[in-house]
């Protein structure tokens, strides 16, 4: 049991009562949504930063968290990331997680530096290594998103989504060059954007969509800056 993580939460709990840990997964990816989780721990649980755990450990803790905590999950899609940028999409996902959790008077501990959300709270730098509530949220967000990416793999098995989960690994970038982007890719992110032509973009998303126009503007800016 990492007692220091619970002592950290207890400091805020003694001042504000119920606290919520909030974290996200997938912010640094070039494919797939950004997923956020909001967690109220109802009893002590031996959790830690999801990035420091094996997939097996995360899956086990994911089940345990759902048994001894209240959990809300929020998702911002690839289209929303392309339309509003990754920072704003992350905030959207986190606020949706809070709405789905529905603890409106609770104090929020959010992993990060400067993310202002819809409820009173504070940012905690490297919070998933300091707060048990944030660590639990990081596990829920990561496992939930991994499950989504495994479903994307069923539709596009050539891309290896089940392995890299949308992160820009060497294998992912090679497959992206070989097969081209899908609708699950973040089309405004530079590694993807650089591969697009207007004709290819029209095959991925409808020309009548806001997403098409947003990506096209980014493409034109990229061309004019080179």
C-alpha positions as CSV (number, residue, x, y, z in Angstrom):
1,X,0.0,0.0,0.0
2,X,1.4,3.4,-1.1
3,X,0.4,5.3,2.1
4,X,1.7,8.6,0.8
5,X,-0.9,8.7,-2.0
6,X,-3.7,8.4,0.5
7,X,-2.2,11.0,2.9
8,X,-2.0,13.4,0.0
9,X,-5.8,12.9,-0.6
10,X,-6.5,13.0,3.1
11,X,-5.0,16.5,3.2
12,X,-7.6,17.8,0.7
13,X,-10.4,15.6,2.1
14,X,-10.0,17.2,5.5
15,X,-10.5,20.7,4.0
16,X,-13.1,20.0,1.3
17,X,-14.9,16.8,2.1
18,X,-15.4,14.5,-0.9
19,X,-12.6,14.7,-3.5
20,X,-12.6,13.5,-7.1
21,X,-9.5,12.4,-9.0
22,X,-9.4,13.2,-12.7
23,X,-7.0,12.1,-15.3
24,X,-6.9,11.4,-19.1
25,X,-5.4,8.9,-21.5
26,X,-4.4,9.4,-25.1
27,X,-3.4,13.0,-25.2
28,X,-0.2,12.2,-27.0
29,X,-1.6,9.9,-29.6
30,X,-2.2,10.5,-33.3
31,X,-5.2,8.2,-33.5
32,X,-8.2,7.5,-31.4
33,X,-10.1,9.7,-28.9
34,X,-8.9,11.2,-25.7
35,X,-10.6,9.5,-22.7
36,X,-10.9,11.0,-19.2
37,X,-12.0,9.4,-15.9
38,X,-13.3,10.9,-12.7
39,X,-13.1,8.8,-9.6
40,X,-14.3,9.0,-6.0
41,X,-12.5,6.3,-3.9
42,X,-14.8,4.9,-1.2
43,X,-12.2,2.8,0.4
44,X,-8.3,2.5,0.3
45,X,-6.9,0.8,-2.7
46,X,-3.3,0.2,-3.7
47,X,-3.1,2.1,-6.9
48,X,-0.3,4.0,-8.7
49,X,0.3,5.9,-12.0
50,X,-1.1,3.7,-14.8
51,X,2.1,4.2,-16.9
52,X,4.1,2.5,-14.3
53,X,1.9,-0.7,-14.3
54,X,1.8,-3.6,-16.6
55,X,-1.3,-4.2,-18.7
56,X,-2.3,-7.1,-16.5
57,X,-2.0,-5.0,-13.3
58,X,-4.1,-2.2,-14.9
59,X,-6.8,-4.6,-15.9
60,X,-7.0,-6.1,-12.4
61,X,-7.0,-2.7,-10.7
62,X,-9.6,-1.5,-13.2
63,X,-12.0,-4.2,-11.9
64,X,-11.2,-3.4,-8.3
65,X,-11.7,0.3,-8.7
66,X,-15.2,-0.3,-10.1
67,X,-16.0,-2.3,-7.1
68,X,-14.9,0.2,-4.4
69,X,-15.3,3.6,-6.1
70,X,-17.7,5.8,-8.0
71,X,-16.5,6.3,-11.6
72,X,-17.4,8.6,-14.4
73,X,-15.9,8.4,-17.9
74,X,-15.8,11.1,-20.6
75,X,-14.7,10.9,-24.2
76,X,-13.8,13.5,-26.8
77,X,-13.7,12.1,-30.3
78,X,-11.0,12.4,-33.0
79,X,-13.4,14.8,-34.8
80,X,-13.6,17.0,-31.7
81,X,-9.8,16.9,-31.4
82,X,-9.5,18.1,-35.0
83,X,-12.2,20.8,-34.5
84,X,-11.2,22.2,-31.1
85,X,-7.5,21.1,-30.6
86,X,-6.3,18.6,-28.1
87,X,-6.2,20.9,-25.1
88,X,-9.8,21.9,-25.4
89,X,-10.9,18.3,-26.3
90,X,-9.1,17.1,-23.1
91,X,-11.1,19.6,-21.0
92,X,-14.3,18.4,-22.8
93,X,-13.6,14.8,-21.9
94,X,-12.8,15.6,-18.3
95,X,-15.9,17.7,-17.9
96,X,-18.0,14.9,-19.4
97,X,-16.4,12.5,-16.9
98,X,-17.4,14.8,-14.1
99,X,-20.9,15.1,-15.4
100,X,-21.2,11.3,-15.7
101,X,-19.9,10.9,-12.1
102,X,-22.4,13.5,-10.8
103,X,-20.7,14.7,-7.6
104,X,-21.3,18.4,-8.2
105,X,-20.2,19.7,-4.8
106,X,-17.0,17.7,-4.6
107,X,-13.4,19.1,-4.9
108,X,-11.5,18.0,-8.0
109,X,-7.8,17.0,-8.1
110,X,-6.8,17.0,-11.7
111,X,-3.6,15.7,-13.1
112,X,-1.8,18.5,-15.0
113,X,-0.6,22.1,-14.8
114,X,-3.3,24.5,-15.9
115,X,-6.6,22.7,-16.7
116,X,-9.6,24.7,-15.5
117,X,-12.7,22.5,-15.3
118,X,-16.4,22.9,-14.6
119,X,-16.0,22.2,-10.8
120,X,-13.9,23.7,-8.1
121,X,-10.6,22.1,-7.7
122,X,-6.8,22.3,-8.3
123,X,-4.2,20.9,-10.7
124,X,-1.6,18.6,-9.4
125,X,1.6,18.2,-11.5
126,X,2.4,14.5,-11.8
127,X,-0.7,13.9,-9.8
128,X,-1.0,10.2,-10.8
129,X,2.1,9.6,-8.7
130,X,0.9,11.7,-5.7
131,X,-2.8,11.2,-5.3
132,X,-4.6,7.8,-5.0
133,X,-7.7,9.3,-6.5
134,X,-5.9,10.6,-9.6
135,X,-3.9,7.4,-9.9
136,X,-7.2,5.4,-9.9
137,X,-8.6,7.8,-12.6
138,X,-5.5,7.3,-14.7
139,X,-6.0,3.5,-14.6
140,X,-9.7,3.8,-15.6
141,X,-9.0,6.2,-18.4
142,X,-6.1,4.1,-19.8
143,X,-7.9,0.8,-19.7
144,X,-11.1,2.2,-21.1
145,X,-9.2,3.8,-24.0
146,X,-7.2,0.6,-24.6
147,X,-10.4,-1.3,-25.0
148,X,-11.6,1.2,-27.5
149,X,-8.4,0.9,-29.5
150,X,-8.7,-2.9,-29.6
151,X,-12.1,-2.4,-31.2
152,X,-10.6,-0.1,-33.8
153,X,-8.1,-2.8,-34.5
154,X,-10.9,-5.2,-35.4
155,X,-12.0,-2.7,-38.1
156,X,-8.5,-1.8,-39.4
157,X,-6.2,-4.8,-38.5
158,X,-3.3,-3.6,-40.7
159,X,-2.5,-0.7,-38.4
160,X,-1.7,-2.5,-35.2
161,X,-4.0,-0.4,-33.0
162,X,-4.1,-3.2,-30.4
163,X,-0.4,-2.8,-29.8
164,X,0.5,0.9,-30.1
165,X,-3.0,2.1,-29.1
166,X,-2.7,5.1,-31.4
167,X,0.7,6.4,-30.2
168,X,3.2,7.4,-32.9
169,X,5.5,4.4,-32.7
170,X,7.7,3.5,-35.6
171,X,5.4,0.6,-36.6
172,X,2.4,2.9,-36.5
173,X,4.0,5.6,-38.6
174,X,5.2,2.9,-41.1
175,X,1.7,1.5,-41.4
176,X,0.3,5.0,-41.7
177,X,2.6,5.7,-44.7
178,X,1.8,2.3,-46.2
179,X,-2.0,2.4,-45.9
180,X,-2.9,6.1,-45.4
181,X,-4.9,7.7,-42.6
182,X,-8.3,6.4,-41.4
183,X,-11.2,8.3,-39.9
184,X,-9.8,7.2,-36.5
185,X,-6.6,9.2,-37.0
186,X,-6.3,12.8,-35.8
187,X,-6.1,14.5,-39.1
188,X,-4.8,17.8,-37.9
189,X,-1.8,16.2,-36.1
190,X,1.4,16.9,-38.1
191,X,2.5,13.3,-38.9
192,X,-1.0,12.6,-40.3
193,X,-1.6,16.1,-41.8
194,X,1.6,15.9,-43.8
195,X,0.3,12.8,-45.7
196,X,-3.0,14.3,-46.7
197,X,-4.2,15.7,-50.0
198,X,-7.6,17.3,-50.5
199,X,-8.6,14.3,-52.6
200,X,-7.5,11.8,-49.9
201,X,-9.2,13.9,-47.2
202,X,-12.5,13.7,-49.1
203,X,-12.3,9.9,-49.0
204,X,-11.9,9.9,-45.2
205,X,-14.5,12.5,-44.1
206,X,-17.4,14.2,-45.9
207,X,-16.7,17.4,-47.8
208,X,-19.7,18.9,-46.1
209,X,-18.5,18.4,-42.6
210,X,-16.9,20.9,-40.3
211,X,-14.1,18.5,-39.8
212,X,-13.2,18.5,-43.5
213,X,-13.0,22.4,-43.5
214,X,-11.0,22.5,-40.3
215,X,-8.4,20.0,-41.6
216,X,-8.3,21.7,-45.0
217,X,-7.4,25.0,-43.3
218,X,-4.6,23.3,-41.4
219,X,-3.3,21.7,-44.6
220,X,-3.3,25.1,-46.4
221,X,-1.4,26.7,-43.5
222,X,1.2,23.8,-43.5
223,X,1.7,24.4,-47.3
224,X,2.1,28.1,-46.9
225,X,4.6,27.8,-44.1
226,X,7.0,25.5,-46.1
